[in-house]
Amino acid sequence: MKAMLCKELGHPNKMVLADIPSPQPDKNEIVLAVKACSVNFPDTLIVQGLYQFKPDLPFSPGSDVSGVVKAVGENIKHLKPGDEAFGIVPHGGFAEEVVVPGKAAFPKPAGMDHQIAASFMMAYGTSYYALKNRGQLKKGETLLVLGASGGVGLAAVELGKIMGATVIAAASTDEKLALCKQQGADELINYTEEDLKTKVKALTDGNGADVVLDPVGGKYTEAALRATAWDGRLLIVGFPAGIAKIPMNLPLLKSCQIVGIFWGAFAMRAPNENLQNTMALIQLYRDGQLKPYIQKTYSLSNAQQALIDMMDRKVMGKIVVVP
């Protein structure tokens, strides 16, 4: 089979397309013939050796996959060869075939396109876990979403509206904000042109946002914390703009929480809870309430460019590699 391999850590353009042996499942795994693999920001970090874990070289990036089950381990009962399925892997999705842990693989809903299915787990799974389990977002509260045009951010905009919140979308360009508005955002902030704290305060009658979802980091994290309401929750998802250093008097003065969001670890540590969340998200999709936005697809041989576009902040919504 063919796979896009990272043989040395560094820029994505160092990756090479290669022939490697087809994988075999252990008793608790499946082998998926990949039809689509979406791209997430951690994929750009893992090939540079900058992510939380570092796979042995060579490896393929790619975590969100959808395809057709080729083989199953002896303990797998919910899927069989020939079934269409989607799931999450630590890496390996930029390939024609990939091994998926059984507890992280789900039957693909009938009528859901493989590209949509591959764009579903990490973006919606992360945002739902963040808002529901960690942020305890309530109807009538105000949700501020940074990086709101990205995969996780756009999912949070949709889910925030479904959960009954007033959603403020913050992004770096008017084009990105237009997409956020299309996906349901109530208010928009271009944080390259407007002061984030000042604008949030103005939009909330001086109260600030009850819940803030921050998949951006850098200088925006402190600004978002300063825009957080009394008893608010700042949800830390990622750091493409850098890891912030926070004045720790701010959460004290606001009696607010800074909450870490590591959905991948949650999915592995609490598979039953993650299954419940996944089933709820699938039902929302079936009901027409979730409308994933896919900006562009790339061939497997052009997967390097997908990562480069992600690194260069050119992506809105999701992009997908199609073997």
BADO-302200 format. One record per residue (C-alpha): residue number from 0; residue in one letter; x, y, z. Coordinates in pm, whole numbers, plus 50000, padded with zeros to 5 digits. Layout:
BEGIN
+-----+----+-------+-------+-------+
!   i ! aa !    px !    py !    pz !
+-----+----+-------+-------+-------+
! NUM !  A !     X !     Y !     Z !
...
+-----+----+-------+-------+-------+
This chain:
BEGIN
+-----+----+-------+-------+-------+
!   i ! aa !    px !    py !    pz !
+-----+----+-------+-------+-------+
!   0 !  M ! 50000 ! 50000 ! 50000 !
!   1 !  K ! 50101 ! 50365 ! 49961 !
!   2 !  A ! 50155 ! 50603 ! 50252 !
!   3 !  M ! 50281 ! 50959 ! 50292 !
!   4 !  L ! 50576 ! 50908 ! 50526 !
!   5 !  C ! 50762 ! 51139 ! 50758 !
!   6 !  K ! 51113 ! 50990 ! 50751 !
!   7 !  E ! 51280 ! 51287 ! 50918 !
!   8 !  L ! 51134 ! 51553 ! 51144 !
!   9 !  G ! 51096 ! 51899 ! 50998 !
!  10 !  H ! 50896 ! 52083 ! 50735 !
!  11 !  P ! 50610 ! 51887 ! 50576 !
!  12 !  N ! 50773 ! 51918 ! 50233 !
!  13 !  K ! 51027 ! 51660 ! 50352 !
!  14 !  M ! 50761 ! 51387 ! 50356 !
!  15 !  V ! 50768 ! 51126 ! 50080 !
!  16 !  L ! 50511 ! 50896 ! 49920 !
!  17 !  A ! 50625 ! 50535 ! 49964 !
!  18 !  D ! 50510 ! 50173 ! 49935 !
!  19 !  I ! 50492 ! 49994 ! 50272 !
!  20 !  P ! 50343 ! 49662 ! 50386 !
!  21 !  S ! 49972 ! 49650 ! 50465 !
!  22 !  P ! 49906 ! 49655 ! 50841 !
!  23 !  Q ! 49753 ! 49368 ! 51039 !
!  24 !  P ! 49515 ! 49416 ! 51334 !
!  25 !  D ! 49569 ! 49275 ! 51681 !
!  26 !  K ! 49270 ! 49128 ! 51866 !
!  27 !  N ! 49131 ! 49469 ! 51965 !
!  28 !  E ! 49188 ! 49656 ! 51637 !
!  29 !  I ! 49049 ! 49694 ! 51288 !
!  30 !  V ! 49223 ! 49767 ! 50958 !
!  31 !  L ! 49050 ! 50040 ! 50761 !
!  32 !  A ! 49091 ! 50096 ! 50387 !
!  33 !  V ! 49105 ! 50475 ! 50403 !
!  34 !  K ! 48867 ! 50674 ! 50182 !
!  35 !  A ! 48934 ! 51010 ! 50350 !
!  36 !  C ! 49153 ! 51158 ! 50624 !
!  37 !  S ! 49099 ! 51514 ! 50744 !
!  38 !  V ! 49384 ! 51741 ! 50843 !
!  39 !  N ! 49417 ! 51888 ! 51192 !
!  40 !  F ! 49669 ! 52135 ! 51332 !
!  41 !  P ! 49842 ! 51870 ! 51549 !
!  42 !  D ! 49938 ! 51694 ! 51222 !
!  43 !  T ! 50163 ! 51989 ! 51142 !
!  44 !  L ! 50325 ! 51964 ! 51485 !
!  45 !  I ! 50384 ! 51589 ! 51487 !
!  46 !  V ! 50591 ! 51596 ! 51165 !
!  47 !  Q ! 50809 ! 51868 ! 51319 !
!  48 !  G ! 50856 ! 51678 ! 51646 !
!  49 !  L ! 50669 ! 51947 ! 51837 !
!  50 !  Y ! 50365 ! 51749 ! 51956 !
!  51 !  Q ! 50300 ! 51588 ! 52297 !
!  52 !  F ! 50411 ! 51248 ! 52171 !
!  53 !  K ! 50668 ! 51156 ! 51908 !
!  54 !  P ! 50611 ! 50841 ! 51701 !
!  55 !  D ! 50906 ! 50635 ! 51591 !
!  56 !  L ! 51029 ! 50723 ! 51243 !
!  57 !  P ! 50911 ! 50665 ! 50978 !
!  58 !  F ! 50540 ! 50734 ! 51031 !
!  59 !  S ! 50241 ! 50889 ! 50856 !
!  60 !  P ! 50052 ! 51179 ! 51012 !
!  61 !  G ! 49673 ! 51193 ! 51006 !
!  62 !  S ! 49425 ! 51112 ! 51283 !
!  63 !  D ! 49067 ! 51154 ! 51155 !
!  64 !  V ! 48985 ! 50870 ! 50915 !
!  65 !  S ! 48689 ! 50717 ! 50734 !
!  66 !  G ! 48677 ! 50417 ! 50506 !
!  67 !  V ! 48584 ! 50052 ! 50460 !
!  68 !  V ! 48675 ! 49783 ! 50714 !
!  69 !  K ! 48927 ! 49542 ! 50561 !
!  70 !  A ! 48999 ! 49319 ! 50862 !
!  71 !  V ! 48904 ! 49294 ! 51230 !
!  72 !  G ! 49065 ! 49145 ! 51540 !
!  73 !  E ! 48900 ! 48855 ! 51720 !
!  74 !  N ! 48757 ! 49075 ! 51998 !
!  75 !  I ! 48585 ! 49319 ! 51760 !
!  76 !  K ! 48209 ! 49259 ! 51755 !
!  77 !  H ! 48060 ! 49590 ! 51640 !
!  78 !  L ! 48226 ! 49595 ! 51297 !
!  79 !  K ! 48303 ! 49338 ! 51027 !
!  80 !  P ! 48492 ! 49339 ! 50694 !
!  81 !  G ! 48303 ! 49539 ! 50434 !
!  82 !  D ! 48142 ! 49777 ! 50683 !
!  83 !  E ! 48191 ! 50150 ! 50640 !
!  84 !  A ! 48343 ! 50306 ! 50950 !
!  85 !  F ! 48512 ! 50617 ! 51082 !
!  86 !  G ! 48742 ! 50671 ! 51376 !
!  87 !  I ! 49044 ! 50829 ! 51535 !
!  88 !  V ! 49409 ! 50718 ! 51544 !
!  89 !  P ! 49721 ! 50875 ! 51700 !
!  90 !  H ! 49878 ! 50891 ! 51353 !
!  91 !  G ! 49887 ! 50692 ! 51030 !
!  92 !  G ! 49586 ! 50827 ! 50842 !
!  93 !  F ! 49778 ! 50962 ! 50541 !
!  94 !  A ! 49782 ! 50615 ! 50387 !
!  95 !  E ! 49570 ! 50374 ! 50188 !
!  96 !  E ! 49520 ! 50157 ! 50498 !
!  97 !  V ! 49545 ! 50221 ! 50872 !
!  98 !  V ! 49500 ! 50029 ! 51198 !
!  99 !  V ! 49231 ! 50179 ! 51424 !
! 100 !  P ! 49169 ! 50081 ! 51790 !
! 101 !  G ! 48833 ! 49910 ! 51815 !
! 102 !  K ! 48713 ! 50145 ! 52090 !
! 103 !  A ! 48789 ! 50443 ! 51864 !
! 104 !  A ! 48610 ! 50310 ! 51555 !
! 105 !  F ! 48239 ! 50358 ! 51484 !
! 106 !  P ! 47997 ! 50249 ! 51211 !
! 107 !  K ! 47958 ! 50530 ! 50961 !
! 108 !  P ! 47600 ! 50655 ! 50944 !
! 109 !  A ! 47422 ! 50575 ! 50618 !
! 110 !  G ! 47420 ! 50877 ! 50392 !
! 111 !  M ! 47721 ! 51042 ! 50554 !
! 112 !  D ! 47994 ! 51102 ! 50297 !
! 113 !  H ! 48341 ! 50966 ! 50383 !
! 114 !  Q ! 48487 ! 51317 ! 50366 !
! 115 !  I ! 48229 ! 51441 ! 50614 !
! 116 !  A ! 48285 ! 51138 ! 50840 !
! 117 !  A ! 48661 ! 51199 ! 50836 !
! 118 !  S ! 48600 ! 51561 ! 50934 !
! 119 !  F ! 48371 ! 51477 ! 51223 !
! 120 !  M ! 48548 ! 51313 ! 51515 !
! 121 !  M ! 48824 ! 51552 ! 51617 !
! 122 !  A ! 48653 ! 51883 ! 51542 !
! 123 !  Y ! 48307 ! 51808 ! 51681 !
! 124 !  G ! 48436 ! 51564 ! 51941 !
! 125 !  T ! 48677 ! 51823 ! 52082 !
! 126 !  S ! 48427 ! 52109 ! 52081 !
! 127 !  Y ! 48144 ! 51903 ! 52230 !
! 128 !  Y ! 48366 ! 51762 ! 52504 !
! 129 !  A ! 48494 ! 52113 ! 52573 !
! 130 !  L ! 48157 ! 52286 ! 52588 !
! 131 !  K ! 47949 ! 52009 ! 52746 !
! 132 !  N ! 48180 ! 51811 ! 52974 !
! 133 !  R ! 48443 ! 52069 ! 53067 !
! 134 !  G ! 48285 ! 52409 ! 53011 !
! 135 !  Q ! 47935 ! 52323 ! 53134 !
! 136 !  L ! 47790 ! 52569 ! 52882 !
! 137 !  K ! 47433 ! 52660 ! 52972 !
! 138 !  K ! 47142 ! 52796 ! 52773 !
! 139 !  G ! 47141 ! 53176 ! 52782 !
! 140 !  E ! 47516 ! 53209 ! 52846 !
! 141 !  T ! 47759 ! 53387 ! 52614 !
! 142 !  L ! 48025 ! 53182 ! 52435 !
! 143 !  L ! 48334 ! 53344 ! 52283 !
! 144 !  V ! 48514 ! 53131 ! 52024 !
! 145 !  L ! 48867 ! 53224 ! 51917 !
! 146 !  G ! 48996 ! 53093 ! 51584 !
! 147 !  A ! 48630 ! 53051 ! 51504 !
! 148 !  S ! 48675 ! 52971 ! 51134 !
! 149 !  G ! 48898 ! 52668 ! 51198 !
! 150 !  G ! 48773 ! 52311 ! 51230 !
! 151 !  V ! 48733 ! 52309 ! 51609 !
! 152 !  G ! 48624 ! 52672 ! 51621 !
! 153 !  L ! 48354 ! 52637 ! 51356 !
! 154 !  A ! 48223 ! 52324 ! 51527 !
! 155 !  A ! 48204 ! 52520 ! 51854 !
! 156 !  V ! 48006 ! 52797 ! 51683 !
! 157 !  E ! 47749 ! 52542 ! 51563 !
! 158 !  L ! 47733 ! 52354 ! 51892 !
! 159 !  G ! 47716 ! 52671 ! 52098 !
! 160 !  K ! 47406 ! 52780 ! 51911 !
! 161 !  I ! 47247 ! 52434 ! 51947 !
! 162 !  M ! 47316 ! 52448 ! 52323 !
! 163 !  G ! 47134 ! 52781 ! 52347 !
! 164 !  A ! 47425 ! 53022 ! 52388 !
! 165 !  T ! 47483 ! 53361 ! 52232 !
! 166 !  V ! 47794 ! 53301 ! 52021 !
! 167 !  I ! 48065 ! 53559 ! 51958 !
! 168 !  A ! 48303 ! 53445 ! 51682 !
! 169 !  A ! 48655 ! 53590 ! 51674 !
! 170 !  A ! 48889 ! 53539 ! 51379 !
! 171 !  S ! 49168 ! 53713 ! 51189 !
! 172 !  T ! 48998 ! 53817 ! 50863 !
! 173 !  D ! 48659 ! 53937 ! 50744 !
! 174 !  E ! 48642 ! 53642 ! 50502 !
! 175 !  K ! 48679 ! 53398 ! 50791 !
! 176 !  L ! 48419 ! 53585 ! 50993 !
! 177 !  A ! 48173 ! 53571 ! 50704 !
! 178 !  L ! 48193 ! 53191 ! 50720 !
! 179 !  C ! 48134 ! 53203 ! 51097 !
! 180 !  K ! 47823 ! 53414 ! 51039 !
! 181 !  Q ! 47705 ! 53163 ! 50779 !
! 182 !  Q ! 47745 ! 52885 ! 51038 !
! 183 !  G ! 47535 ! 53070 ! 51296 !
! 184 !  A ! 47752 ! 53315 ! 51493 !
! 185 !  D ! 47557 ! 53602 ! 51653 !
! 186 !  E ! 47841 ! 53855 ! 51681 !
! 187 !  L ! 48178 ! 53887 ! 51505 !
! 188 !  I ! 48518 ! 54022 ! 51612 !
! 189 !  N ! 48818 ! 54069 ! 51383 !
! 190 !  Y ! 49090 ! 54050 ! 51646 !
! 191 !  T ! 49359 ! 54180 ! 51411 !
! 192 !  E ! 49169 ! 54509 ! 51382 !
! 193 !  E ! 48975 ! 54534 ! 51710 !
! 194 !  D ! 49077 ! 54501 ! 52074 !
! 195 !  L ! 48938 ! 54165 ! 52183 !
! 196 !  K ! 48870 ! 54250 ! 52548 !
! 197 !  T ! 48711 ! 54587 ! 52471 !
! 198 !  K ! 48483 ! 54447 ! 52199 !
! 199 !  V ! 48370 ! 54149 ! 52408 !
! 200 !  K ! 48288 ! 54377 ! 52700 !
! 201 !  A ! 48091 ! 54607 ! 52467 !
! 202 !  L ! 47893 ! 54313 ! 52327 !
! 203 !  T ! 47808 ! 54177 ! 52673 !
! 204 !  D ! 47713 ! 54498 ! 52858 !
! 205 !  G ! 48044 ! 54487 ! 53041 !
! 206 !  N ! 47996 ! 54135 ! 53179 !
! 207 !  G ! 48234 ! 53940 ! 52957 !
! 208 !  A ! 48192 ! 53591 ! 52809 !
! 209 !  D ! 48073 ! 53310 ! 53034 !
! 210 !  V ! 48267 ! 53049 ! 52837 !
! 211 !  V ! 48567 ! 53107 ! 52611 !
! 212 !  L ! 48698 ! 52839 ! 52375 !
! 213 !  D ! 49063 ! 52907 ! 52287 !
! 214 !  P ! 49224 ! 52688 ! 52021 !
! 215 !  V ! 49468 ! 52968 ! 51929 !
! 216 !  G ! 49691 ! 53060 ! 52224 !
! 217 !  G ! 49964 ! 53325 ! 52209 !
! 218 !  K ! 49875 ! 53681 ! 52298 !
! 219 !  Y ! 49505 ! 53609 ! 52250 !
! 220 !  T ! 49479 ! 53386 ! 52556 !
! 221 !  E ! 49544 ! 53664 ! 52808 !
! 222 !  A ! 49311 ! 53899 ! 52617 !
! 223 !  A ! 49042 ! 53630 ! 52624 !
! 224 !  L ! 49092 ! 53573 ! 52996 !
! 225 !  R ! 49052 ! 53945 ! 53057 !
! 226 !  A ! 48727 ! 53924 ! 52857 !
! 227 !  T ! 48597 ! 53633 ! 53064 !
! 228 !  A ! 48301 ! 53695 ! 53296 !
! 229 !  W ! 48282 ! 53643 ! 53671 !
! 230 !  D ! 48265 ! 53267 ! 53735 !
! 231 !  G ! 48353 ! 53209 ! 53368 !
! 232 !  R ! 48541 ! 52920 ! 53210 !
! 233 !  L ! 48838 ! 52961 ! 52975 !
! 234 !  L ! 48883 ! 52639 ! 52777 !
! 235 !  I ! 49239 ! 52582 ! 52654 !
! 236 !  V ! 49240 ! 52369 ! 52337 !
! 237 !  G ! 49561 ! 52447 ! 52146 !
! 238 !  F ! 49851 ! 52681 ! 52079 !
! 239 !  P ! 49914 ! 52752 ! 51707 !
! 240 !  A ! 49998 ! 53113 ! 51804 !
! 241 !  G ! 50226 ! 52998 ! 52089 !
! 242 !  I ! 50188 ! 52898 ! 52455 !
! 243 !  A ! 50072 ! 53189 ! 52667 !
! 244 !  K ! 50204 ! 53294 ! 53007 !
! 245 !  I ! 49910 ! 53403 ! 53220 !
! 246 !  P ! 49911 ! 53652 ! 53512 !
! 247 !  M ! 49760 ! 53427 ! 53777 !
! 248 !  N ! 49588 ! 53712 ! 53957 !
! 249 !  L ! 49335 ! 53728 ! 53672 !
! 250 !  P ! 49150 ! 53403 ! 53747 !
! 251 !  L ! 49150 ! 53498 ! 54116 !
! 252 !  L ! 48998 ! 53841 ! 54052 !
! 253 !  K ! 48730 ! 53694 ! 53826 !
! 254 !  S ! 48674 ! 53377 ! 54029 !
! 255 !  C ! 48697 ! 53199 ! 53695 !
! 256 !  Q ! 48843 ! 52869 ! 53579 !
! 257 !  I ! 49116 ! 52786 ! 53327 !
! 258 !  V ! 49028 ! 52441 ! 53197 !
! 259 !  G ! 49247 ! 52212 ! 52986 !
! 260 !  I ! 49091 ! 52028 ! 52690 !
! 261 !  F ! 49268 ! 51713 ! 52563 !
! 262 !  W ! 48994 ! 51531 ! 52376 !
! 263 !  G ! 49218 ! 51258 ! 52235 !
! 264 !  A ! 49321 ! 51147 ! 52584 !
! 265 !  F ! 48958 ! 51167 ! 52701 !
! 266 !  A ! 48849 ! 50945 ! 52410 !
! 267 !  M ! 49105 ! 50680 ! 52508 !
! 268 !  R ! 49059 ! 50706 ! 52888 !
! 269 !  A ! 48679 ! 50728 ! 52890 !
! 270 !  P ! 48560 ! 50539 ! 52580 !
! 271 !  N ! 48204 ! 50491 ! 52708 !
! 272 !  E ! 48156 ! 50863 ! 52773 !
! 273 !  N ! 48313 ! 50943 ! 52438 !
! 274 !  L ! 48077 ! 50696 ! 52271 !
! 275 !  Q ! 47780 ! 50874 ! 52429 !
! 276 !  N ! 47909 ! 51208 ! 52298 !
! 277 !  T ! 47972 ! 51061 ! 51952 !
! 278 !  M ! 47622 ! 50914 ! 51932 !
! 279 !  A ! 47473 ! 51249 ! 52036 !
! 280 !  L ! 47675 ! 51427 ! 51766 !
! 281 !  I ! 47572 ! 51175 ! 51502 !
! 282 !  Q ! 47206 ! 51232 ! 51595 !
! 283 !  L ! 47254 ! 51608 ! 51560 !
! 284 !  Y ! 47401 ! 51548 ! 51214 !
! 285 !  R ! 47112 ! 51320 ! 51117 !
! 286 !  D ! 46870 ! 51590 ! 51233 !
! 287 !  G ! 47039 ! 51841 ! 51003 !
! 288 !  Q ! 47166 ! 52058 ! 51287 !
! 289 !  L ! 47537 ! 52006 ! 51211 !
! 290 !  K ! 47671 ! 52106 ! 50871 !
! 291 !  P ! 48047 ! 52039 ! 50846 !
! 292 !  Y ! 48224 ! 52277 ! 50608 !
! 293 !  I ! 48496 ! 52124 ! 50389 !
! 294 !  Q ! 48704 ! 52385 ! 50211 !
! 295 !  K ! 48925 ! 52165 ! 49993 !
! 296 !  T ! 49045 ! 51810 ! 49923 !
! 297 !  Y ! 49398 ! 51692 ! 49840 !
! 298 !  S ! 49530 ! 51373 ! 49685 !
! 299 !  L ! 49757 ! 51151 ! 49896 !
! 300 !  S ! 50052 ! 51249 ! 49677 !
! 301 !  N ! 49982 ! 51615 ! 49757 !
! 302 !  A ! 49933 ! 51569 ! 50132 !
! 303 !  Q ! 50241 ! 51781 ! 50208 !
! 304 !  Q ! 50060 ! 52085 ! 50066 !
! 305 !  A ! 49761 ! 52020 ! 50290 !
! 306 !  L ! 49986 ! 52048 ! 50596 !
! 307 !  I ! 50161 ! 52356 ! 50457 !
! 308 !  D ! 49825 ! 52528 ! 50399 !
! 309 !  M ! 49729 ! 52444 ! 50757 !
! 310 !  M ! 50057 ! 52586 ! 50889 !
! 311 !  D ! 50011 ! 52903 ! 50684 !
! 312 !  R ! 49662 ! 52963 ! 50832 !
! 313 !  K ! 49493 ! 52937 ! 50493 !
! 314 !  V ! 49234 ! 52685 ! 50609 !
! 315 !  M ! 48872 ! 52756 ! 50691 !
! 316 !  G ! 48665 ! 52471 ! 50829 !
! 317 !  K ! 48817 ! 52137 ! 50731 !
! 318 !  I ! 49051 ! 52013 ! 50458 !
! 319 !  V ! 49072 ! 51646 ! 50362 !
! 320 !  V ! 49330 ! 51410 ! 50211 !
! 321 !  V ! 49170 ! 51152 ! 49979 !
! 322 !  P ! 49388 ! 50848 ! 49901 !
+-----+----+-------+-------+-------+
